[in-house]
Amino acid sequence: MSIAGIVSGVVMLLVCVGMLALPFMRHRRMTENPTHSPLIQQYDSLLLDLATLEDDYRQGLYPEADYTSRRDNLRQQAITILQQLDALTPATEEHHATDTVEKLIASYRQQEHK
């Protein structure tokens, strides 16, 4: 077996493990902050409704005016939920993430100049 085959096999294995672990990690995140969970479920439901509406419109089940009105309504609801989620996210988490990214960028720049 070649080195390229081994490397590609390992990469594929890591991708598969990541894809399997993602739902569990998301569930853990949602249980860590229970106030987010109902809002996230509502948002996911709205995204599904938008996708269904789009499919129905493409199949000719809605005239353009009805489709546009319903789509805009669903989008506005989704925006409202995202704003509520933003309001529930502590500012310290956002600043911490920003600080971490800034430190990584600064570290990268220092290594680049050495």
Secondary structure as UniProt FT lines:
FT   HELIX           3..32
FT   TURN            34..35
FT   HELIX           36..58
FT   TURN            59..60
FT   HELIX           64..88
FT   HELIX           91..113
//
